[in-house]
Amino acid sequence: MDSGFLSEVAAQKVISLCEKKQFFEAILVSGLFDFAWYRKGDPGLASLSDSELIHHYLQTGWKEGRS
């Protein structure tokens, strides 16, 4: 059986990555993300770049209620 170019799981991963990229870009250009406040909430994040902070938020920060 030919499942096509991408399996269902792979296709969902691609969609998820595209959505994350859109979220990342929207957060970055919105001007609504307070980088100083986010860094202040966890000293371990102090050395991260702004882009790394957004990635952190998208991966784990939102799950931890950091908003």
C-alpha positions as CSV (number, residue, x, y, z in Angstrom):
1,M,0.0,0.0,0.0
2,D,1.4,3.4,-1.0
3,S,0.9,5.9,1.8
4,G,2.0,8.9,-0.3
5,F,4.9,11.2,0.1
6,L,4.5,11.6,3.9
7,S,2.9,9.4,6.5
8,E,0.1,10.8,8.5
9,V,2.5,11.2,11.5
10,A,5.2,12.9,9.4
11,A,2.6,15.2,7.9
12,Q,1.3,16.2,11.3
13,K,4.9,17.0,12.4
14,V,5.4,19.2,9.4
15,I,2.2,21.0,10.1
16,S,3.2,21.4,13.8
17,L,6.6,22.9,12.8
18,C,4.9,25.3,10.4
19,E,2.5,26.4,13.1
20,K,5.3,26.9,15.6
21,K,7.2,29.0,13.1
22,Q,4.1,31.1,12.6
23,F,3.7,31.5,16.3
24,F,7.4,32.4,16.7
25,E,7.2,35.0,14.0
26,A,3.9,36.5,15.3
27,I,5.3,36.8,18.9
28,L,8.6,38.3,17.6
29,V,7.0,41.0,15.5
30,S,4.0,41.8,17.8
31,G,6.1,43.7,20.3
32,L,3.9,42.1,23.1
33,F,6.5,39.7,24.5
34,D,8.2,41.3,27.4
35,F,11.7,39.8,27.2
36,A,13.0,41.5,30.4
37,W,10.0,40.2,32.4
38,Y,10.3,36.7,31.1
39,R,14.1,36.6,31.9
40,K,13.4,38.0,35.4
41,G,11.0,35.1,36.1
42,D,13.8,32.5,35.8
43,P,17.5,33.4,36.3
44,G,18.5,30.4,34.2
45,L,17.1,32.2,31.2
46,A,19.1,35.4,31.7
47,S,21.7,34.5,29.1
48,L,19.3,33.5,26.3
49,S,18.8,35.6,23.3
50,D,15.4,37.0,22.5
51,S,14.8,34.3,19.9
52,E,15.9,31.6,22.3
53,L,13.4,33.0,24.9
54,I,10.6,32.7,22.4
55,H,11.6,29.2,21.6
56,H,11.7,28.4,25.3
57,Y,8.2,29.9,25.7
58,L,6.8,27.9,22.8
59,Q,8.4,24.6,24.0
60,T,7.8,24.7,27.7
61,G,7.0,28.2,29.1
62,W,3.4,28.2,28.1
63,K,2.9,24.8,29.7
64,E,4.4,26.2,32.9
65,G,2.0,29.2,32.9
66,R,4.8,31.7,32.0
67,S,2.7,34.3,30.3
